[in-house]
Amino acid sequence: MGSTSSAEREAARPAAAGRRGAVVAALMLSMALAALDATIVSTAVPQIVGDLGGFSVFSWLFSGYLLAVTVTLPVYGKLSDTFGRKPVLIAGSVLFLLGSLLCALAWNMGALIAFRVVQGLGGGALQGTVQTLAADLYPLKDRPKIQSKLSTVWAVSAVAGPGLGGVLAAYADWRWIFLINLPIGALALWLIVRHLHEPEREATAHARVDWAGALAVFACGGVLLTALVQGGVAWPWLSAPSLALFSAGLALVAVVVLVERRAAEPIIPGWVWRRRTIAAVNLALGALGLLMVAPSVFLPTYAQSVLGLAPVAAGFVLSVWTLSWPVSAALSQHVYRRIGFRNTAMLGIGTASLILFAFPFLPYPGQAWQPALLMLLLGAALGLFQLPLIVGVQSTVGWAERGTTTASVLFCRQTGQTIGAALFGAVANGVLAARLGGAGDLDSVTRALDSGSAPEATRRAIADAVHAVYLGAACAAALAFLVLLFLAPRRFPVLKD
């Protein structure tokens, strides 16, 4: 499968870490930081805006971080294959910690947004390199254990982020949201420097970095993701800014293709899409990112507006999938060793499609345990889907291609989430407009419900809007199933450890 020989792959394999347990601890701490900072700011927005102002642009606190993480993933993946995982992870950690410190020192909203982008530039290195190192450190039979641990850390940190941010903003100061990263990140950085050892590789001396391709990928991804994130929010979809951004993004796609075809060592090499296994996993996990938007973004609104739950209880309804997902992922190895990576993933995503399709048939208004049960089952199904694909695709390439492969998978998943947020937001607002005669969008209607001024018809309209989103998510799951069925090989071409 790889462009390197078997002997070259063995020579490129990293040496065992001085203390693998210490390295794994550092990876888990790094993963926790990257996950926390994607969500921790959300509940502290009132305090931040009250202190710094800038209410009209505060959404960029999230969008700026997300954009920076997403567009840098392919770049860091290629750099880690070129120079090794350790220097890329160290550089990303330093950049992330610098961004965190600058965020804590921000003097206005513009500065805070700029420093969040700096933080996201480091976060992209944390996400991609951590996943790649996990595959480097463990043979195929042990990879499900480390990947399930990382999945658990990511899920728990992402769910705990809003609550922790609210506590720090209420009882300390919002700047502590960023300051707490410093000791944790410093510990992770020290563990990596002290205990992770990679062999010197002869290819490093002759490595050429495709900086033109990196810049083109960054610009293209930034423009297109900005169009998706801000379209329908900061400006209408068919407005001049939206059309200009999409036009510029498509032009930059052509530039990326041209630059990468001419590069000796492209940031996004063509084999990422020419190999059936990698292309199928990329598309399938892109669909996963898309469908995950339905529960993670719209279920809390449904729980509060339709079921009448308090914010803490609504968060619990969502968080139950973090209980079943890592357990199912850890147990998935017993399934894919019998029926293969592809069939295990198809079993998981097929079940997920049925669960998502069942959501609109819940009774109105229903009980909290009903969506919670569906979320518990959904987490178990997605654990069977995601982890076998990640472990499987990482096992089809040698060390020198694993960083690029892992980054492409994560990039597609992140891009799917961005597309899902834009697409399902438009679907929800469209259903609400149809049910309420064009009166408002989901955000404004939810605020009216919180104030106690909205009638029962509005609650039913919100239920219909969320049901439509879940149907769309079920279609995304079905699409992932079809991609694996028709594009992925029956047996992944796994390389020997």
C-alpha positions, 0 to 999 in steps of 0.5 A: 500500500505505502510508497515506502518499502517494508524495510523502510517502514520498519526503520521509520517506526519510532522506538519505544518510549522511555516510559510509555505510560508517561507519554500516554498520560501526556497524550490524554492531557493534550487531548483534554485541553483541545476538547475543553477549549472547543466548548469551555467558552460558551457559558462564559460569554455574558461575563466576557462580553460584559468585561470586553464588549463586542457582543456583535462579534462574540461568535468568532470566539468559537468560529475562530478556534474551530477554523484554525484547528480544522484548516491546520490539520492537513498541514500538521499531518504532513509535517509530522510525517516529514519531521517526526511526531515529537517536534510537531507536538512540542511546537503545537503545545507551545503555540497552544499555551502561548495562545492561552496566555494571550487570551487571558491577557486580552484587553478587548474582544478583537484581541481575544478573537485573534488570540483564540485563533493562535490557540486554535493553530496549536490545537490542530497540532494537538488533535492530529498528532495525538491520534497519530502517536497513539497508533505509533506507540501500540501494535494493532491488537492494542490500539483499541485500548488507547483509542478508546481512552482518548475517545473517553477523554475527548467526550468527557472533556467536551461535555464538561467544558461548558459547566467548567467554564460557567463555574470559573466565570461565576466564582472566579474570573473568565480569564481563568478559563485560559489560565488553567491550561498553563499548568496542565499543558506545561505538564503534558509538554514536559512529559513529551520532552522527557519521555518520548523518544523517536529515532533519527531518520535520514530522510529528515535531512533532505525533507522539503516542505510544501509551504506554498501548498500549506498556505493555499490549503490554509487560505482555501479552508479558511475562506470556505469554512468562514462562509459555512460558519457565518452564512445564515448567521452574520449575513443571509446565504444569498447575500453578497458576502456569502456569494463572494466567499463561496466564489473565492473558496472555489477559486482557491480549491483550483489553486490548491489542486494546481499547487499540490499537483506540482509539489514534490512533497504535497501537503495533501498528496493524491494517494489520500483519495486514490486509495479506496480504503482511505477515501472511504474512511474519509467520506464516512467520517465526514458523514459522522461529523455531519450527523453528530451535529443533530444531538450535540447542538439541537438536543439540549434545545429540545430537552429544555424547550419541549421537555421542560428540563433545566439546563443541567438535566438537559445536559445529562440527556446529551451526556449519556452517550459519552458513557456508552461510546467509549465502552462500545469502542473498547469492545469493538475489537472483539467484533472486527477481529471476527467480521473485519473493520468494514463490516463492524463499522457498517453494523455500527452506522446502520444501527445508528441510522435506525436510532436517529430515524426513531427520534421523530417518533418519540411521543410529544412532549414525552419523558426525559428517559426516552431521548436519553435511552436513544442517546445511550444506544446511539453512543454504543452504535457510533463506538462500533463505527468510528474506532474500527475505521480509525484503527483500520485506516491507520493500520493500512499505512506505514509510519511515514504516511500515518500522520497524513492519513490520520490528519485527513480523516480528522479534517473530514470529520471536522469539515462534516461538523461545520457543514452539518451546523450550517445545513441543519441550522438552515433546516431547523429555521426553515421548519420553524418558519413554515410552522410559525408563519415566518416568525423568527429562527430557532435562537429567537424562539428559544429565548422567547420560551425561556422567558415564558412568553411562547405558546404551546404551538411554538413548543410543537414547532421546535419539536418538529424542527428538531425532528427534521434535523434528526431525519437529516442525520439519519440520512447522513448515517445511511450515506456513510453506510452506502459509502462503506458498502460500495467504496471500502474494500471487504478487508482492509489491506492491513500491514504487518506490525 
